[in-house]
Amino acid sequence: MTVPFWTWAAVLGFIVAMLAIDLFAHRRAHVIGVREAAIWSGIWVGFGIGFGVVVWLSAGGEFGRQYFAGYLIEKSLAVDNVFVWAIIFTYFAVPRRLQHRVLFLGVLGALVFRGLFIAAGSVLIASFGAILYLFAAFLIVTGCRMLRRRDEHLDPERSRTLRLFRRYVPMTDAFYEQRFFVRIGGTVLATPLLAVLLLVEVTDIVFAVDSIPAIFAVTDVPFLVFTANAFAILGLRAMYFLLADLIHRFVYLKIGLALVLVWVGIKMALKIDVFYIPTTISLAVVTTIIGASVAASLYVTRGRDRQAPPVATAPFRNATPVELAAAAPLWRRRRTGAPARPSGSDTDSRTSATRSDN
């Protein structure tokens, strides 16, 4: 499949334009409800399916099936990513109105990292075809490990990334709206929202390590690999707000994802020198596994309503109006004639809003 430069440019331009529209539509911090999340999820899924139809009509059915197989795999693995995000937000007790900006930057980072991984993977496959055996073995081992540890979940408290962040980065004990940094008493401090963003980006990288080899099992066309990833990732933010309160109902999803990884690993190993499994069969198998795991999960948990993840203790609080007013602009001084700072607010804000975990 030969893809001209203008096609790449058009797709990248469309992605950038949609990200800009998404950011503009949610420029103000607010709680995103289920209805709004469902509408945006439908929009993103519609774009993903519509692009697949364009590929099918312009490049042929085989490439269209490869795109849809890759899109389904990436979308399915993304659900697990969404649940990890929910655990992170729950641990930090991030107010729902502040979650969108972190997710937007997380999706943007995921697109960049996956683009780099896809480029590197394409070069490696073109230069060393035998690396597909390593990819296949990695997917099978990862799937078996996921199946064995299906009841285990991320524990942010034990995260090495979070421990290093706390050790070396002075951080406030409060959220200052959507700010990642604040200046308190002349000192620049990180807010807990920056730690949340860091963990989200790290988990995006970890999931990319699994998902990129998986999609190379169904297509080795870089354009299809990238676009399937991109359109699956673009809807992650909306998917989070749609599914975050339903984590407790997808009890068998991890089993389904594990079986998908094992299947695509086997498919990749066989296609090198033994037998090429048609894309139609791969698409059918992946659809059946994911559909069965979701249907079984919803059936055994029927009757359960939406349930926000429980928060044992709230490790961080929201800054008070006085603390928000006392936080100086990060990159510029206050304008002359600005309202005077409330008496004692500087000292109080330093005491109550700053904390270092050294």
N, C-alpha and C positions, 0 to 999 in steps of 0.2 A: 504494500500500500504506500504510494508516494503522496506525500502531503506538501503542497507548495507553501512558501513562506507566508503568503498573504492569508492563508487559512489559519496558520498558527497565530498570526498577528490579530486576526479577527476574533478568534476564540479568546485570546488573552485580553483583548480590549473589552469583550463582552463581560468577562469575569470581573475585571477591574470596575467596569461601569455598574454591575450589579452589587458589588461590594460597597461602592460609593452610595448607591441608592439605599442599601440596607443601613449603612451608617447614618445617613441623613434622616431616614425614617425613625431611627432610634437614637437621635442625638441627645435627647433629654432622658435622664434616668427615670425609669418608671417600671412598675411591675408588669411583666408580660404575661397575660392570661392565656388560658387554653385556647380560646377562640382565635386570638391573634396568632398564637404559635401554630395552630392548625392551618390557618390561611397561608402563612409564610411557608410552612412545610409543603403544602400543596403546590405553591408556586415553584419552589426549588425542585420538587420531584417532577413537576410538569416540564421544567426546563431540561432536566436530566433525561427524561423519556423522549422529549421532543428532539433533543440532539441525537439520541440513538436512532430515531426514525430517519433523520437527515443522513446519518452515516449509512444506514441500511439502503436508502434509496439512491444515494450517490456512489457508494463504494461496493455495494452488493450485500447479499444476505449473510455471507460468512463473516465479514467484518462487522456487520450489524450485530450478529449473535455474539461475537467476541466482546464487543463493547458492552452489551447488556449483561453478559456473564461477569465481566469485570466490575461493572457498576453494582450488580447485586451483591457480589462478594464484599466490595468496599463498603457498601451501605450497611450490610449485616455486621461487619466488624466494627463499624462506626457506632452501632448501638451500644456495644460494650464500652467504647470510649465515653459515650454519654453517661453511662452509669458511674464510671470512675470520676467524671467531672462532678456528678452529684455528691459523691463521697467527699471530694475535696471541698466543695462549697458548704457541705454540712459541717465538716470538721472546723472550718473557719467561721461558721455562722455568718456567711456573707448575706446581707440583705438582698432580697430578690431584685430590687430596683437597681442594684449595682452590678448584677451578674452579666448583663448584656455586653458591656464594654470589654470585660475580660474574655468572654466567649468570642467576640468579634476579633480581637487580637490573637486569640488562640487559633481560630480558623485561618486567619491570615498567615500566622507562623506555620501552621500545618501545610498550607499550600506551598510555601517556600521550601520547607524541609523535604516534602515529598517530591517536589520538582527536582531538587538536588539528588535525592535518592534514586529517582527514576533515571535521571541522566547518567549517574554512576552505574546503575544496574545495566542499562543498555550498553554502555561501553564495555563493561566486564563480560556480558554475554557475547557481544560481538568479538571480543578479543580472546576469551577463554570459555569456549562452549561447555567445557566440563564443569564449570561452576554451577551449572544447573543441577548437578547431582548434590552439591552442597546446599543449594536452595531447597531442593526436595527433601533432603534429610532434615534440614532445619524446620521445615513446615510440619513434617510428620512428628518430630520430637516435641515441637511447641504444642501441637494439637493434643498429643498424649499427655503432656504436662498439664495443659489446661483442663483436660478431662479428669485427671487425678486430683487437681486442686480446684475443682469447680466451686467449692463452698468457701474458698478463701477470697478475701477482698483486700484492696489497698488500705494500708494503715498509714495515713500521713504523718502521724507522730513518730513512726520509725523510718521515715524517709531520710536518706542521707542528704538529698538535695536541700530539704528543709533545715536539717541540722546545720549544714554549712552556711546557709543563708542567715540563720539566726546568730551564728557565731561571728560572722564577719560584717553583717549589715545592721546598723542601728535602726530600730523599727519602733514606731508608735504602738500604743496598745488600743488604738481606735481607728475606725474607718473615717476618712475625711472625704465623704461623698465619693466621686469617681477618681479622685487623685491617687497617683501612685507614689508621689513624693510631696512632702510639705516642708516648709522652712519654719522652724519653731525657735525663737530666740536667736536667730542668726545661724542655726544649724540645720542642714538639710537631712531629713529623715525619710526612710521608706515607710509606707503604710502597709498594713496586712494585705491590701489588695495586690501589691507587687509580689508578695510571696505566693499568693493564689495564682497569679499569672505565670510565675516561674514554674510551679508544679504542673499547671495545665500544659505549658509548652513542652516540658519534659515528658509527660505522658503521651503527648502527640508524637514525639520522636520515637518513643518505645512502641507505640502501636504501628507507626510507619514501618518499623523493622519487620513486623509480622505481615502487614498487608501488602507491601510492595512485592516481595517474592511470591505471594499468593496470586496476585493478578498476572504476574509474568507466566503463571502456569496456564492461563487461558488465552493470552495474547502476548506476542513479543513485538507488537507495533508500538513504538514510544508514544505516538499521538493518541492512540486509543487508551494506553495505560494512563497517560496524564489526564485526559479528559474524563475518563471514568472516575479517577480519583477526585478530580476537581469538582465535578458535579455531585459526587457523593458527599464531599466535605462541605460544600457550600450550604447545605441544609442542616448541618450539625447544630448550629445555634438554635434554630427553630425546633429541631427534634428534641433538644434538651428540655426546653420549656414545655414541650408536649408530653414527654415521657418521664421526666424526673420524678413525678409523684406516683409513677407506676412501677418503680424498680422492684417492689416486693412481689409483683405478679409474674415477672419473667423468670420463673424458677428453673426452667429447662433451656433457656437461651444459650447459656455457656456451653452446655453439652452439644447443642446444634453447631455453635461456632467451632468447637473443637473438632467435630466430625468434618466440617467443611475444610478446615486446615489440613486434616489428614487426607481427605479426598484429593484436594488440589496438589498436595505433595506427591501422592501416588501417581496422579495424572502427569505431573511434571517429570517424574522419574521414568515412567513408561514411554513418554513421547520422544525421549532422546534417541534411543536405539531399538526399542521393542515394538511399541504400538501407539499410534496416535488416536486418542479417544476424541471422537467428534465433538465440536463445540456444543451442538444441540443436546447431546447426552450430558455434558458437563453442566449446562444451564439447567437442565431438568433435575439433575441430582442436587445441585445447590438449592434450587427453588424448593424442592421437596423437603430437604433437611431443615432449612430455615422455617418454611411454612409449618412443618410438623412440630418443631420445637416451640414456636410461638403459639400455635393452636393448642397444644397440650398444656402449655403454661397458663394460658387464659382460661382453659377449661377447669383445671384443678384449683385455680384461685378465683373461680367465679363467685360473685357476691361481694368481693372486696372492693371498696371504693378507693378513690385517690387518697394517698396517704403521704404527707411530706416526710422525708427522712428525719428521724428523731435526732435532736441535739441534746446530748447529756449536759454539757455546760457550754456557755457562750464564752470562748476564750478572748474575744475582742468585742468592743462596744462601738457605738456610733459617737462621733465627736459632738460635743454640745455646741449650741450656737455661739457661745462665748469662745470656745476653742477654735471654731471655724473662723471667727472674726479675727482671732489673734494670729492665725497662720498667715505669715507674710507671703506675697507672690514669690514663686520660685526663681524666676529669671529677671525680674525687674523690681525696682523699689516702689513703695507706695507713692501715689501721686500726692503732691502738695495739697493740703486742705482736706485730706481724707479724714473721716471721723476718728476721733481720738479713741485709743484702745481703752477698754474698760479698766478701771483701777484694779491692779493686782492680777489682771488676766494673763500677763506675760509669765509671771511666776507660777500661777496656777496651772497654765497650759503646759509649762515645762514639766511640772511635777506629775500631772495626771495624764499627759498625752505622750510622754516619751518613755521608752523602755529599751534596754539593750539586753540581749540574752547571752552576752559574753560571760 
